[in-house]
Amino acid sequence: MARPLNLHPDRLFPADHKVRNIARELYAAVKDLPIVSPHGHTDPRWFAANEPFGNATELLLVPDHYVFRMLYSQGVPMEALGVRNPDVDPRAAWHLFAERYHLFRGTPSRMWLDWVFAEAFGIEVLLGAETADHYYDTITQALMTDAFRPRALFERYNIEVIATTESPIDSLEHHATIRQSGWQGKVITAYRPDPLVDPEFEGFRDNLRIFSNLTGEDCLSWPGYLAAHRQRRAFFADMGATSTDHGHPSAQTADLSQTEAEALFAKVSAGTFTPAEAELFRAQMLTEMAGMSLEDGLVMQIHPGAFRNHNAAVFARFGRDKGADVPSRTEYVQALKPMLDRYGNEAALSIILFTLDESTYARELAPLAGHYPCLKLGPAWWFHDSPEGMRRFRRATTETAGFYNTVGFNDDTRAFLSIPARHDVARRIDCGFLAELVAEHRIQDWEAAELAQDLAYNLVKQAYRL
């Protein structure tokens, strides 16, 4: 017999009744605020073409590496789930997922998915082997209606703005189509130069040649290479970008002389570099990009500390972003110093720091952001975008950096319908944290009400200049 699917109205609020009542009041005032999604990886083609999603598997399973990494860890082949396998039977893939839904107990994926099932599709029974077909048919039939096209869902969930992420050699054709369509939804891009600044990125040298052809600059020369970045950054800004996004292995920065930088670029562009030289080049490019952000006003996001594509066999067969990126130890104090020595006191510069290494919150990141005018702290995210991860972030950083050196929440997702689910979790956790401060008489109730609005909506708009 199928069990009911219930979303408790007090989920994630503190257990103490007095504190819970405060959290309820705070949440009631912010739960319906517009969603600002400044950092994510949804496909702009969805909003350009506005075509229906094909089926439940295509919408909820294939794009979500949080989901298929768990299933893969339990021995389910990725091909069987539809990952890079257009010939898979989507219903069969959904059954594999449904039969193993118990694997997600206690995970944020379970919370997000249950929200989507109940709130978006009105399903009232828990997903499992016996309800797999009911889920698949209910979701897939709904997706055939106009109400579930991408633009309609964007509007239904009150998304004010969403940022996608593209490389400098992307044409941004889908963003152009959105603009020309007359639709009022705001979908912007973000400048993600990793394929052009990481010498160890697959196809780096080919990307430099494409970069040259696209910009008309000689991207095998240091001056031409930098000029090409400036040109493409300006194009991205014209297409709505307000930020850049840098996913480096470490937070290392450097401040080389012109002669040193040119000599290093000659090596990386020729493919004759060592791993240490690749790291030095990435470090130099973070400083170069900070200088460009000071010039053009784009907010700079730095999110280091992932050992990407840790599973070599999965990477070889399926490519990037298949759930095998693993957090690694990351140092910030010494790593950022060359860049901060040059630009750290520039109040006009905005750099948002993320981390996958929670041990740095109180020891390094909060003290840095609590001092340097250019620095802000990105939210708990990617493996830590969970109730306990968010609570740990607030407890570790607030006393040193305060709330106003943070930037609200971002969802960082490829799974479109998880966006409102993730924002709902973040708002509930922040309201619970603020309620504790009120109950302990550390802040007043009216301050908590203001903070709840700021954390849910105002800070992200200010930080990303939206």
N, C-alpha and C positions, 0 to 999 in steps of 0.2 A: 504493500500500500504506500502510495506517495505521501511524503511528509509535506506539510505546508511551508511555503516560503514567506517568512515574516521579517520585515525590516522594523526593528523596534525604534520608536521615535526618540528614545533616550540613548541610542547606541553611541558609544565612545565618550559619553559624558562621565564625569567623576561619580563614583559610587555613593559618596556622602550626600545625603539628601539636601542639606543646606547648600552645598557647593553646586550640586546638580541643578537646583532651582535657579541659581545665578546664571549658570551656563545656558539653561533653556532660554532665559530672557535675552541674553546676548546673541545667541544663535538666531532667535526669531527675527531679530532686527537686521541680520546680514545674510540669511540663507537665500534670499531672492535677489541679491545684488548681481549686476552683470558679471559675467566671467571674462577676465582678461587673461589670455593664454600667450605669454610673450616668448616662450621657448618650447618648441615641440617639433614633431617630425611627421605630422599628417601630410598627406599627398595633396598638393595644390590642384592636381588634375581633378580630384573629387569635386571641388567647388567650381572649377572652370567648366567641366562637362555637365555636372549636375545629373549624372546618370544614376539609376538605382544600384545599390549594392546587390550583388547577385544572390547571396544566401547567407545563412547564419555562420557558416565556416569562413567564408570570405570576409565577413565583417568583424567577427569576434575572435577567431582562432588564428588565422594565418598572419595578421599583422602584429600580434601581441607576443613579443619574445618572453614576457613574464609568464605567459601561459605555456608556450611549447617548451621552454627550458625545463619547467617542472616535469612535464610529461616525458621529455627526453631523459631526464634524470632517473625516471622509473622504467626505462627500457623501451619507450615508444619511439619508433623511427620517425624522423622528421618528415620523410617522404610520405608516410602514412597520414600525416596531419595536413598535407597540402603545401608544405614549405618547398618552394621551387619545384613543384610537381603539379602541373596543370591537368594531368590525367587522373588525379585522385578522385574518387567518388566522395563528394563533399559530405554526403549524409553518413557514409562509413567513417570519415574522419571525425565528424561530430559525435558519433557513437563512442569512438575511442576516448574522446574528451569526457563525455557524459559519464561513462562507466568508471572514470577515475576522478570524478569531481571531488571526492572525499580527500584527495591529496592536497587540496588547497585550503583545508580547514586551518584557521588561524592566520592565514596570509592576507595581505592587502588585496591581492588579486580576487580572493573570495568576496571581500566586501564590495569591491568595484563591480564585479560581475553580477552579484546578487542585486545591487542597485539597478544595473542596466536591465536585468531580467524583469524586476518588479516595476520599476518606474517607467522605463521606456516601452516595455512590451506588455505590461500588465499581467505577467505570469504569476500564478498564486501557489504553485507547487515547486518543491526543491528539485533541482537538476539531478538526475541519476540515470541508471540504465533503463529503468522502466518509464521514465518521462522523456527520454532522448528524442523520440520522434515528435512528441507533443511540442517540445521546445523548438526543434528544427522547423517544423511546419508553421508554428505560430510566428516565429521570427522571420522566416523566409517569405511567408505570405504578406506580412506587414511591410517588408522591404519592397514589395511590388507596388505599393501605394505611394502617391505623391508626398504624403506626410512624412515619409522616411527617406526622401531624397536628401543629399548632403546639405543643400542650402536650407531646406525646411528644418532639418535637425539643428543646424547652426542657429536659426532664429528661435526655434522652440526652446532651446536651452539658454537663451539670452546671452549668447557669446558676443561680446562687444568687439573684440579683435582677437585674431589668432595669428601667430607667426609660424611659418614653416622655415625650413633650413635648406639652403642651396649652396653649392660650391661656386667659386668665381667663374667657372666655365659653363655654368648652366645658363641657358638662354632666357629663363624666366618667362617662357611663352605662356604657361598656364596663368601666371599672374597677370600678364597682358590681356589674356582672354577674359579673366574675371573683371578687369577694369572696363573693358570694352562692352561687357554684357549689360551694363546698367544696373546690375544687382548691387544693393547697398551694403551687403556684408563686407566687413573689413578683414581681408586676408593679406598679410604682408610677408615679406621674406626676411631672412637674416643671412648675413655674409659669413659662410663657414669655409675658411681657406685651407683647411687641413690637407686636401689633396695637392695643394700648391706650395705648402710650407714644410711638409714633412718628407724629407728625402727617402724615408723608408716606406712611405705609402706606395702601394702597388700602382705602377703606371706613372710614377712621378715625372720622369723625363718626357714621356709622351704628353703628359698634362702641360708641361712647360711649352712644348711646341704648339699645342692647341691654344694656350694662353697667348702666345705670340700672334697666331693667326687671328684670334678674336679681337685683340686690342690694337694690332698694328705696331706693337712695341717689340723690341728685341729682348725677349724674356730669358735669353741665355747670357745677357749682360746684367750686372747688378743694378745700374741706373734704370735700364729698361724694365727690369723685373719689378722694381719698386713703383715705377710709373704705371705699369699695368695694374697693379693692385689699387693704386689711387683711382685710376679710371673706372675699374669695375666697382669699387666701393661707391663711387659717385652714381653709377648706373643703378646699383642696388638701392641707394638712398632715394633716387628718383622713383623707384618702383615700390617705395613705402618702407624700406628697411630702416629701423632705428638702432639696430645692434649688430655686433659681430659675435662669433661663437668659435671658441678655440678648444679643441679636445685633445690636448697634448698628453703624452705619457707622464710627464712631471710638470711641476710649476716653475722649472728652472728658467731664469731670464739672464740676459747678457747685455753688455753695452760696449760692443767692439768699435774700434776706430774704423773709418771709411776704408782704409787699406786692408785691415784685417777682415772686414766683412766681405770685401770684394774677393779676396783670396779664398775665403771659405766658400763663397757662392760658386766660384770657379770649380771647386772640388765637387760640391753636391750636384751641380748642374751637369757635370761630366760623368757622374756616377762613380767617382773614385774616392769616396769618403769612407771613414771608419764609423762605427757606431757612436763613438764619442763626438766625432765631428757632426754627425746627424743631430745629436742632442744639443750641441752648441748652436747649430743653425736654427733649430726650433726655438731655442732660448733667445737668440738674437731677434728672431721674427716676432716674438711676443713684445719685445721692446719697440720694434719698428711699428707694430700695429697699434701700440699704445700711443705713439707719436702721431700716427695717422688719425686715431680717434680724437686726439686733442685738436687736430686740424678740422675734421669734418663733423664732429659731434656725435658719431655713432658710439653707443654704449658698448663696452667690451666685456664679454663673458669669458672667463677662463675656468674650464672644468677638467682638471688633470686627475691622474691617479687611477686610471683603468688599464689593466693589462688586457688589451683588446685581442679578441680572437684567440683565446687561450687554448682552445681545442683545435689543433692544427688540422685534424681530419675533417671536422665540421666546416672549418673555414675553406679548405680546399674544395669541398663538395658543394657548399651552400653559400659561401661568401660571408660578408660582414653582417653584423647585427643579428646574430642567430642565437643569442642568449649565452654566449661563451665569454663575454667580457667580465672580468673579475676585479673587484677593488684591490688596490695595493697601497702600501705605506707611502705617504706623501709628506714632504717637508716644504714649508712655506717661508719661514723667517729668513733663512739665508737665500733660498731660491729666488724670492721676489726682490731682494735688496738692490741688484743692479737697476732694475726697472724703476723701483721706488726712489732710488737716489736721483734718478733723472726726472721722474714725473710725479712722484708721490704726493707732492704738495700742491699740485694743480687742482684747484677746486672745480675747474671747468671740465675736468676729465672724470669719467665714471667707469670704474672697473668693478664688475661683480665676480666675486670668488665663490666657487663651488668646491666641494670636496666629497670624496668617497671614503675618506679616512676620518672617522668620528673622533679619533684620539686628538685631532688637531683643533677641535672646536674651541675649547677653553684655553688650551695652551698657546695656540698660534693665531688662529683666524680672528677670534673675538678681540684680542689685544691689537692686532693689526688694523682691523676695521674700526676699532674704537679710537684710533689715533689718526690715521692718514685720511685726508679729505677726499681722496679719489676712490677709496675702497668702500664697497658694500658687501654684505654676505648674502649669497644665494641660499635658498631654503634647503632643507633636507630633501634629497631627491635620489632617484636611481638606487635601489636597494634600501634606501633609508626613507623613502616617501611612504612611510607606514605610521600607524599611530604611535608606536613606541619610538620610532626614529624621529618623528616630529617633536614629541615631548622631550627627548634627549637634547635635540637641537635648541629648543627654547631654554631649557634649564641650564645648558652649558654656555650659552652665548649672551643671554639677556643682561646679566649683571655687569658684564664688561662692555659689550657693544651697544646695549640698549635695544629697543625695538626699531628705532628710526635709522639704524645703520644696516637694516635688513630690507628685503625687497618683496615681502609678501610671499606668494606661492606660485610655482609654475608646475605644469603637469608632465612635461617632457614625454609625451606619448605618441605612438603611432596608431593606437587604437582609439578611433574617434569618439565613440560613445563612452569611453572611460573618462573623458575630460570632465563632464559635470559630476560624475561619481567621485573623482579624485578631489575636485574642488570642495565638494560637500564634506569629505573626510577632513580636509585641511581646516575648513571653517569650524567644524565641530571640535577638533583638537585644540585650535587656538582659543575658542570660547571657553573650553574646559580649563585651559591653562590660566587664562585671565580670571576666570571665576575663582580659582584657588588663590590668586593674588588679592582679590577683593575679600575673600573669606578670612584671609590672614591679615587684613588691614594694611597691606603693603601698597595698594592703590585704591582709589575711591571708585564707586560704581560708575560715575559719569566718565571717569578716565578709561575704565574698561570698555564702556560703550564706544568711546571715540577710537580706542585702539582696535576693537573688533572691526570697525569700518575700515580703518587704515590697513590692517593686515589682510583683509579680504579683498580690498579694492584700491584704496588710494595709493599705497606705497608702490605697488607694481606699476601703476600708471606714471608715477613720478620717476621711478628708477629707470624705466625703459623709455621715458620721454614720449609717451603715447598721448 
